[in-house]
Amino acid sequence: MLLMPMFRDEFYDSFLDKLPAPCAQSRTDVMETADAFVIKVDLPGFDKDQFDIEVGPDHVVRLSGKQSEEKETEGAKYHMRERRQVEFSRSFRLPQNIKQQEVSAGYENGVLTVTVPKAEKAAEKLKVQVK
C-alpha cells in the first residue's frame, strides 16, 4: 500500500471518479417485531425525495435512489474529488404476507427506515369434500 500514491496520477484519478460509488455496501438491518418488519439502511447525504420505494404482491420490498453530483465550482482547481453521484438499489424478500397499503418510510440523520406491517396469516389450506 505504501507504493500506491506513486501510481496515482491525473488520468488514474479521473478514471476512478467516473466509476459508480458502491452504495450496495450500505449498512443494512432487517428486523422483525411482533407486528412488522423494519428495514434500516445507512444512506447519508440524500434528500427524502430522492428515494423510490416499491412493495410488490410477492412480499418483496424494493428500495432505490439517486443522489446527484454537485456541480464543479467555476475556476476552482480540485486536488481531490470523491463526492460524486450515488445510485443504489436493494430488494428484500420478506417471509410472510404484508399489508402493502400500510407501508411507511422515514429518513432521519442519514438513515432510511421502512416499516412493513405484517398481514394476518394467509388462510390455511382447506379440503372440501364433494357431495
N, CA, C and O atoms as a DFTB+ gen file, in Angstrom:
524 C
 N C O
     1  1       0.817      -1.205       0.000
     2  2       0.000       0.000       0.000
     3  2       0.857       1.264       0.000
     4  3       0.401       2.323      -0.433
     5  1       2.084       1.160       0.479
     6  2       2.929       2.343       0.521
     7  2       3.261       2.862      -0.868
     8  3       3.495       4.059      -1.037
     9  1       3.287       1.988      -1.861
    10  2       3.624       2.404      -3.215
    11  2       2.438       3.010      -3.953
    12  3       2.623       3.667      -4.977
    13  1       1.253       2.808      -3.464
    14  2       0.055       3.266      -4.166
    15  2       0.092       4.747      -4.532
    16  3      -0.253       5.069      -5.669
    17  1       0.485       5.672      -3.658
    18  2       0.491       7.080      -4.047
    19  2       1.409       7.372      -5.232
    20  3       1.170       8.331      -5.966
    21  1       2.457       6.564      -5.435
    22  2       3.350       6.776      -6.567
    23  2       2.624       6.603      -7.894
    24  3       2.937       7.279      -8.874
    25  1       1.659       5.698      -7.920
    26  2       0.990       5.364      -9.163
    27  2      -0.253       6.202      -9.424
    28  3      -0.903       6.042     -10.457
    29  1      -0.577       7.065      -8.526
    30  2      -1.750       7.915      -8.721
    31  2      -1.358       9.074      -9.620
    32  3      -0.340       9.731      -9.398
    33  1      -2.153       9.313     -10.610
    34  2      -1.918      10.454     -11.483
    35  2      -3.268      11.001     -11.925
    36  3      -4.314      10.465     -11.556
    37  1      -3.242      12.048     -12.701
    38  2      -4.496      12.687     -13.099
    39  2      -5.376      11.761     -13.924
    40  3      -6.594      11.758     -13.749
    41  1      -4.785      10.973     -14.823
    42  2      -5.586      10.050     -15.622
    43  2      -6.241       9.012     -14.732
    44  3      -7.443       8.764     -14.831
    45  1      -5.452       8.411     -13.868
    46  2      -5.930       7.365     -12.981
    47  2      -7.053       7.892     -12.091
    48  3      -8.103       7.260     -11.973
    49  1      -6.834       9.044     -11.467
    50  2      -7.838       9.614     -10.572
    51  2      -9.111       9.974     -11.315
    52  3     -10.205       9.698     -10.823
    53  1      -8.995      10.587     -12.494
    54  2     -10.205      10.982     -13.218
    55  2     -10.960       9.755     -13.712
    56  3     -12.188       9.781     -13.785
    57  1     -10.248       8.678     -14.054
    58  2     -10.909       7.445     -14.467
    59  2     -11.709       6.858     -13.311
    60  3     -12.866       6.476     -13.488
    61  1     -11.107       6.783     -12.138
    62  2     -11.798       6.221     -10.977
    63  2     -12.982       7.075     -10.553
    64  3     -13.965       6.549     -10.030
    65  1     -12.907       8.375     -10.769
    66  2     -14.010       9.257     -10.394
    67  2     -15.270       8.966     -11.192
    68  3     -16.369       9.291     -10.742
    69  1     -15.138       8.367     -12.353
    70  2     -16.294       8.088     -13.205
    71  2     -17.014       6.805     -12.803
    72  3     -18.150       6.578     -13.219
    73  1     -16.370       5.971     -12.003
    74  2     -16.994       4.727     -11.583
    75  2     -18.075       5.003     -10.546
    76  3     -17.923       5.913      -9.731
    77  1     -19.175       4.228     -10.558
    78  2     -20.237       4.456      -9.574
    79  2     -19.772       4.125      -8.162
    80  3     -18.976       3.210      -7.950
    81  1     -20.281       4.881      -7.212
    82  2     -19.939       4.639      -5.808
    83  2     -20.604       3.349      -5.344
    84  3     -21.706       3.039      -5.797
    85  1     -19.976       2.597      -4.467
    86  2     -20.501       1.301      -4.045
    87  2     -21.564       1.424      -2.959
    88  3     -21.303       1.134      -1.792
    89  1     -22.748       1.849      -3.342
    90  2     -23.804       2.025      -2.344
    91  2     -24.411       0.686      -1.933
    92  3     -25.117       0.603      -0.928
    93  1     -24.137      -0.361      -2.708
    94  2     -24.647      -1.675      -2.341
    95  2     -24.022      -2.136      -1.030
    96  3     -24.505      -3.081      -0.406
    97  1     -22.954      -1.473      -0.615
    98  2     -22.292      -1.825       0.626
    99  2     -22.853      -1.045       1.811
   100  3     -22.323      -1.137       2.918
   101  1     -23.911      -0.285       1.591
   102  2     -24.508       0.464       2.693
   103  2     -24.940      -0.501       3.784
   104  3     -25.516      -1.555       3.513
   105  1     -24.655      -0.126       4.999
   106  2     -25.019      -0.990       6.122
   107  2     -26.534      -1.059       6.241
   108  3     -27.219      -0.038       6.181
   109  1     -27.049      -2.270       6.408
   110  2     -28.488      -2.511       6.424
   111  2     -28.850      -3.440       7.572
   112  3     -28.145      -4.410       7.848
   113  1     -29.963      -3.130       8.240
   114  2     -30.546      -4.018       9.246
   115  2     -31.966      -4.337       8.811
   116  3     -32.700      -3.447       8.380
   117  1     -32.358      -5.602       8.923
   118  2     -33.749      -6.007       8.705
   119  2     -34.150      -6.757       9.959
   120  3     -33.586      -7.803      10.281
   121  1     -35.142      -6.206      10.670
   122  2     -35.567      -6.864      11.905
   123  2     -37.068      -7.126      11.862
   124  3     -37.809      -6.479      11.122
   125  1     -37.490      -8.076      12.663
   126  2     -38.896      -8.449      12.737
   127  2     -39.388      -8.219      14.152
   128  3     -38.768      -8.657      15.121
   129  1     -40.519      -7.519      14.257
   130  2     -41.180      -7.348      15.547
   131  2     -42.454      -8.186      15.511
   132  3     -42.698      -8.901      14.538
   133  1     -43.252      -8.106      16.544
   134  2     -44.479      -8.896      16.598
   135  2     -45.454      -8.531      15.480
   136  3     -46.210      -9.383      15.012
   137  1     -45.439      -7.261      15.049
   138  2     -46.438      -6.845      14.060
   139  2     -45.873      -6.226      12.782
   140  3     -46.641      -5.765      11.937
   141  1     -44.540      -6.205      12.622
   142  2     -43.981      -5.575      11.417
   143  2     -42.545      -6.035      11.164
   144  3     -41.876      -6.597      12.032
   145  1     -42.107      -5.771       9.935
   146  2     -40.693      -5.878       9.569
   147  2     -40.178      -4.451       9.471
   148  3     -40.879      -3.570       8.973
   149  1     -38.966      -4.218       9.939
   150  2     -38.375      -2.884       9.880
   151  2     -37.029      -2.997       9.163
   152  3     -36.157      -3.768       9.562
   153  1     -36.883      -2.207       8.093
   154  2     -35.648      -2.186       7.311
   155  2     -34.977      -0.842       7.546
   156  3     -35.595       0.204       7.351
   157  1     -33.716      -0.864       7.965
   158  2     -32.953       0.372       8.172
   159  2     -31.700       0.315       7.305
   160  3     -30.952      -0.661       7.342
   161  1     -31.480       1.378       6.519
   162  2     -30.328       1.436       5.618
   163  2     -29.602       2.757       5.838
   164  3     -30.223       3.820       5.810
   165  1     -28.296       2.695       6.054
   166  2     -27.483       3.906       6.183
   167  2     -27.251       4.500       4.799
   168  3     -26.565       3.897       3.973
   169  1     -27.818       5.679       4.541
   170  2     -27.689       6.364       3.253
   171  2     -27.492       7.856       3.492
   172  3     -28.390       8.647       3.201
   173  1     -26.344       8.255       4.011
   174  2     -26.126       9.671       4.313
   175  2     -26.054      10.529       3.057
   176  3     -25.615      10.077       1.999
   177  1     -26.493      11.770       3.193
   178  2     -26.360      12.749       2.118
   179  2     -27.504      12.811       1.134
   180  3     -27.470      13.633       0.218
   181  1     -28.509      11.981       1.285
   182  2     -29.661      12.011       0.388
   183  2     -30.707      12.989       0.908
   184  3     -30.702      13.349       2.085
   185  1     -31.603      13.416       0.022
   186  2     -32.820      14.120       0.409
   187  2     -33.938      13.093       0.354
   188  3     -33.869      12.144      -0.427
   189  1     -34.969      13.271       1.175
   190  2     -36.014      12.248       1.233
   191  2     -36.763      12.079      -0.086
   192  3     -37.358      11.026      -0.316
   193  1     -36.750      13.089      -0.959
   194  2     -37.444      12.950      -2.242
   195  2     -36.592      12.231      -3.292
   196  3     -37.029      12.087      -4.434
   197  1     -35.400      11.781      -2.936
   198  2     -34.535      11.056      -3.869
   199  2     -34.689       9.538      -3.748
   200  3     -33.969       8.790      -4.410
   201  1     -35.618       9.081      -2.911
   202  2     -35.839       7.647      -2.720
   203  2     -37.073       7.187      -3.480
   204  3     -38.033       7.940      -3.648
   205  1     -37.035       5.933      -3.938
   206  2     -38.188       5.283      -4.557
   207  2     -38.372       3.955      -3.833
   208  3     -37.459       3.130      -3.788
   209  1     -39.559       3.757      -3.267
   210  2     -39.838       2.536      -2.512
   211  2     -41.041       1.859      -3.143
   212  3     -42.105       2.465      -3.272
   213  1     -40.873       0.593      -3.540
   214  2     -41.949      -0.180      -4.153
   215  2     -42.174      -1.443      -3.337
   216  3     -41.230      -2.061      -2.844
   217  1     -43.448      -1.816      -3.203
   218  2     -43.796      -3.032      -2.486
   219  2     -44.644      -3.878      -3.420
   220  3     -45.711      -3.451      -3.862
   221  1     -44.168      -5.077      -3.719
   222  2     -44.883      -5.951      -4.644
   223  2     -45.727      -6.982      -3.921
   224  3     -45.555      -7.206      -2.723
   225  1     -46.643      -7.612      -4.654
   226  2     -47.506      -8.629      -4.050
   227  2     -46.734      -9.901      -3.693
   228  3     -47.264     -10.787      -3.022
   229  1     -45.491      -9.985      -4.139
   230  2     -44.653     -11.157      -3.883
   231  2     -43.844     -11.034      -2.591
   232  3     -42.873     -11.765      -2.395
   233  1     -44.239     -10.116      -1.714
   234  2     -43.580      -9.869      -0.421
   235  2     -42.194      -9.265      -0.597
   236  3     -41.356      -9.379       0.298
   237  1     -41.940      -8.626      -1.732
   238  2     -40.633      -8.029      -1.989
   239  2     -40.725      -6.514      -1.848
   240  3     -41.596      -5.873      -2.435
   241  1     -39.810      -5.955      -1.057
   242  2     -39.705      -4.506      -0.899
   243  2     -38.458      -4.074      -1.670
   244  3     -37.359      -4.572      -1.428
   245  1     -38.649      -3.137      -2.606
   246  2     -37.540      -2.649      -3.427
   247  2     -37.249      -1.195      -3.069
   248  3     -38.137      -0.344      -3.121
   249  1     -36.009      -0.922      -2.711
   250  2     -35.577       0.432      -2.370
   251  2     -34.565       0.878      -3.417
   252  3     -33.672       0.116      -3.787
   253  1     -34.703       2.108      -3.891
   254  2     -33.710       2.649      -4.820
   255  2     -33.642       4.154      -4.631
   256  3     -34.528       4.764      -4.033
   257  1     -32.588       4.730      -5.147
   258  2     -32.428       6.172      -5.044
   259  2     -31.249       6.648      -5.860
   260  3     -30.376       5.872      -6.249
   261  1     -31.246       7.944      -6.109
   262  2     -30.158       8.541      -6.881
   263  2     -29.842       9.898      -6.281
   264  3     -30.722      10.740      -6.102
   265  1     -28.579      10.090      -5.976
   266  2     -28.100      11.345      -5.407
   267  2     -27.279      12.038      -6.486
   268  3     -26.323      11.465      -7.008
   269  1     -27.644      13.251      -6.814
   270  2     -26.969      13.973      -7.890
   271  2     -25.593      14.461      -7.467
   272  3     -25.345      14.757      -6.299
   273  1     -24.716      14.533      -8.443
   274  2     -23.364      15.030      -8.212
   275  2     -23.396      16.548      -8.129
   276  3     -24.107      17.206      -8.889
   277  1     -22.622      17.098      -7.203
   278  2     -22.523      18.555      -7.108
   279  2     -21.787      19.086      -8.323
   280  3     -20.851      18.459      -8.820
   281  1     -22.214      20.241      -8.794
   282  2     -21.543      20.865      -9.934
   283  2     -20.192      21.412      -9.480
   284  3     -20.025      21.840      -8.338
   285  1     -19.239      21.385     -10.400
   286  2     -17.920      21.920     -10.085
   287  2     -17.995      23.431      -9.944
   288  3     -18.745      24.098     -10.657
   289  1     -17.212      23.959      -9.019
   290  2     -17.143      25.400      -8.818
   291  2     -16.305      26.005      -9.933
   292  3     -15.176      25.581     -10.180
   293  1     -16.873      27.002     -10.603
   294  2     -16.198      27.675     -11.724
   295  2     -14.860      28.249     -11.274
   296  3     -14.786      28.970     -10.279
   297  1     -13.808      27.925     -12.013
   298  2     -12.491      28.486     -11.735
   299  2     -11.726      27.811     -10.609
   300  3     -10.592      28.196     -10.323
   301  1     -12.317      26.818      -9.969
   302  2     -11.632      26.134      -8.864
   303  2     -10.830      24.956      -9.400
   304  3     -11.222      24.314     -10.374
   305  1      -9.708      24.684      -8.757
   306  2      -8.900      23.524      -9.104
   307  2      -9.064      22.507      -7.981
   308  3      -8.713      22.772      -6.831
   309  1      -9.599      21.348      -8.328
   310  2      -9.809      20.301      -7.336
   311  2      -8.542      19.466      -7.199
   312  3      -7.989      19.002      -8.196
   313  1      -8.087      19.275      -5.973
   314  2      -6.947      18.411      -5.707
   315  2      -7.421      16.993      -5.422
   316  3      -6.666      16.033      -5.575
   317  1      -8.665      16.871      -5.011
   318  2      -9.284      15.577      -4.765
   319  2     -10.782      15.761      -4.972
   320  3     -11.350      16.777      -4.572
   321  1     -11.414      14.782      -5.594
   322  2     -12.859      14.873      -5.811
   323  2     -13.452      13.487      -5.617
   324  3     -13.469      12.682      -6.549
   325  1     -13.938      13.204      -4.419
   326  2     -14.500      11.899      -4.096
   327  2     -16.015      11.939      -3.961
   328  3     -16.662      10.892      -3.999
   329  1     -16.581      13.100      -3.808
   330  2     -18.028      13.222      -3.654
   331  2     -18.638      13.268      -5.045
   332  3     -18.473      14.241      -5.781
   333  1     -19.341      12.205      -5.390
   334  2     -19.904      12.108      -6.730
   335  2     -21.289      11.492      -6.681
   336  3     -21.810      11.179      -5.610
   337  1     -21.875      11.325      -7.855
   338  2     -23.229      10.781      -7.954
   339  2     -23.285       9.383      -7.353
   340  3     -22.396       8.562      -7.577
   341  1     -24.323       9.129      -6.598
   342  2     -24.503       7.832      -5.963
   343  2     -25.870       7.289      -6.352
   344  3     -26.875       7.996      -6.268
   345  1     -25.902       6.037      -6.776
   346  2     -27.158       5.345      -7.035
   347  2     -27.148       4.060      -6.220
   348  3     -26.094       3.465      -5.993
   349  1     -28.330       3.636      -5.781
   350  2     -28.400       2.365      -5.076
   351  2     -29.716       1.684      -5.406
   352  3     -30.688       2.328      -5.801
   353  1     -29.725       0.385      -5.237
   354  2     -30.933      -0.410      -5.423
   355  2     -30.781      -1.666      -4.577
   356  3     -29.796      -2.393      -4.704
   357  1     -31.741      -1.913      -3.732
   358  2     -31.734      -3.100      -2.868
   359  2     -33.133      -3.682      -2.855
   360  3     -34.118      -2.945      -2.906
   361  1     -33.226      -5.002      -2.788
   362  2     -34.508      -5.695      -2.685
   363  2     -34.463      -6.632      -1.492
   364  3     -33.438      -7.245      -1.192
   365  1     -35.605      -6.728      -0.817
   366  2     -35.710      -7.579       0.360
   367  2     -36.972      -8.426       0.233
   368  3     -38.075      -7.888       0.140
   369  1     -36.814      -9.741       0.228
   370  2     -37.976     -10.638       0.199
   371  2     -38.325     -10.969       1.648
   372  3     -37.508     -11.508       2.395
   373  1     -39.552     -10.636       2.024
   374  2     -39.994     -10.871       3.394
   375  2     -40.703     -12.219       3.465
   376  3     -41.325     -12.637       2.489
   377  1     -40.621     -12.906       4.601
   378  2     -41.077     -14.291       4.680
   379  2     -42.576     -14.517       4.843
   380  3     -43.009     -15.666       4.930
   381  1     -43.371     -13.469       4.886
   382  2     -44.806     -13.710       5.034
   383  2     -45.602     -12.566       4.432
   384  3     -45.043     -11.568       3.978
   385  1     -46.928     -12.734       4.436
   386  2     -47.807     -11.713       3.864
   387  2     -47.629     -10.381       4.581
   388  3     -47.398     -10.327       5.789
   389  1     -47.742      -9.316       3.808
   390  2     -47.579      -7.971       4.359
   391  2     -48.763      -7.102       3.960
   392  3     -49.472      -7.398       2.999
   393  1     -48.963      -6.034       4.708
   394  2     -50.020      -5.067       4.402
   395  2     -49.416      -3.989       3.508
   396  3     -48.849      -3.009       3.992
   397  1     -49.547      -4.184       2.197
   398  2     -48.916      -3.281       1.236
   399  2     -49.353      -1.833       1.413
   400  3     -48.531      -0.922       1.310
   401  1     -50.616      -1.614       1.675
   402  2     -51.151      -0.254       1.744
   403  2     -50.711       0.494       3.000
   404  3     -50.903       1.706       3.091
   405  1     -50.130      -0.199       3.958
   406  2     -49.761       0.438       5.223
   407  2     -48.248       0.597       5.419
   408  3     -47.796       0.944       6.511
   409  1     -47.478       0.347       4.376
   410  2     -46.024       0.504       4.473
   411  2     -45.704       1.983       4.656
   412  3     -46.288       2.834       3.986
   413  1     -44.779       2.292       5.562
   414  2     -44.392       3.686       5.798
   415  2     -42.870       3.793       5.787
   416  3     -42.159       2.809       5.993
   417  1     -42.388       5.014       5.541
   418  2     -40.943       5.224       5.493
   419  2     -40.600       6.582       6.076
   420  3     -41.391       7.523       6.007
   421  1     -39.413       6.668       6.648
   422  2     -38.903       7.922       7.183
   423  2     -37.407       8.005       6.929
   424  3     -36.734       6.988       6.760
   425  1     -36.900       9.229       6.904
   426  2     -35.469       9.434       6.674
   427  2     -34.988      10.483       7.660
   428  3     -35.424      11.633       7.635
   429  1     -34.071      10.056       8.536
   430  2     -33.574      10.965       9.561
   431  2     -32.110      10.652       9.855
   432  3     -31.731       9.491      10.010
   433  1     -31.299      11.694       9.928
   434  2     -29.872      11.567      10.242
   435  2     -29.152      10.556       9.346
   436  3     -28.286       9.814       9.810
   437  1     -29.518      10.532       8.056
   438  2     -28.842       9.662       7.101
   439  2     -29.281       8.217       7.118
   440  3     -28.650       7.376       6.477
   441  1     -30.355       7.903       7.840
   442  2     -30.842       6.527       7.917
   443  2     -32.260       6.458       7.350
   444  3     -33.166       7.138       7.831
   445  1     -32.437       5.624       6.314
   446  2     -33.757       5.370       5.744
   447  2     -34.372       4.213       6.513
   448  3     -33.778       3.139       6.606
   449  1     -35.577       4.430       7.071
   450  2     -36.274       3.396       7.830
   451  2     -37.597       3.100       7.143
   452  3     -38.416       3.998       6.950
   453  1     -37.808       1.838       6.774
   454  2     -39.043       1.407       6.121
   455  2     -39.715       0.404       7.046
   456  3     -39.116      -0.602       7.428
   457  1     -40.974       0.687       7.406
   458  2     -41.735      -0.194       8.282
   459  2     -42.812      -0.882       7.459
   460  3     -43.632      -0.227       6.817
   461  1     -42.801      -2.219       7.484
   462  2     -43.715      -3.027       6.675
   463  2     -44.575      -3.861       7.622
   464  3     -44.108      -4.871       8.148
   465  1     -45.841      -3.444       7.848
   466  2     -46.705      -4.200       8.755
   467  2     -47.015      -5.603       8.223
   468  3     -47.170      -5.809       7.019
   469  1     -47.100      -6.546       9.139
   470  2     -47.448      -7.919       8.775
   471  2     -48.954      -8.027       8.574
   472  3     -49.733      -7.348       9.242
   473  1     -49.349      -8.885       7.650
   474  2     -50.768      -9.183       7.451
   475  2     -51.108     -10.404       8.296
   476  3     -50.230     -11.149       8.732
   477  1     -52.397     -10.585       8.511
   478  2     -52.827     -11.792       9.210
   479  2     -52.351     -12.994       8.404
   480  3     -52.130     -12.903       7.197
   481  1     -52.201     -14.088       9.073
   482  2     -51.754     -15.280       8.362
   483  2     -52.711     -15.584       7.217
   484  3     -53.921     -15.384       7.323
   485  1     -52.145     -16.065       6.135
   486  2     -52.971     -16.458       4.991
   487  2     -53.850     -17.628       5.418
   488  3     -53.488     -18.418       6.291
   489  1     -54.995     -17.715       4.790
   490  2     -55.913     -18.804       5.119
   491  2     -55.216     -20.138       4.875
   492  3     -54.526     -20.329       3.874
   493  1     -55.414     -21.042       5.808
   494  2     -54.789     -22.347       5.657
   495  2     -55.513     -23.136       4.583
   496  3     -56.662     -22.860       4.238
   497  1     -54.816     -24.107       4.076
   498  2     -55.382     -24.948       3.027
   499  2     -56.609     -25.668       3.575
   500  3     -56.584     -26.236       4.667
   501  1     -57.664     -25.630       2.804
   502  2     -58.933     -26.232       3.228
   503  2     -59.327     -27.281       2.212
   504  3     -59.368     -27.008       1.012
   505  1     -59.616     -28.471       2.684
   506  2     -60.041     -29.543       1.791
   507  2     -61.563     -29.605       1.821
   508  3     -62.176     -29.715       2.882
   509  1     -62.148     -29.533       0.650
   510  2     -63.608     -29.546       0.533
   511  2     -64.029     -30.883      -0.056
   512  3     -63.509     -31.324      -1.080
   513  1     -64.985     -31.517       0.615
   514  2     -65.487     -32.802       0.127
   515  2     -66.592     -32.557      -0.880
   516  3     -67.408     -31.649      -0.724
   517  1     -66.604     -33.368      -1.897
   518  2     -67.642     -33.283      -2.921
   519  2     -68.813     -34.126      -2.461
   520  3     -68.636     -35.276      -2.058
   521  1     -70.028     -33.552      -2.522
   522  2     -71.239     -34.272      -2.091
   523  2     -71.964     -34.842      -3.268
   524  3     -73.003     -35.480      -3.103
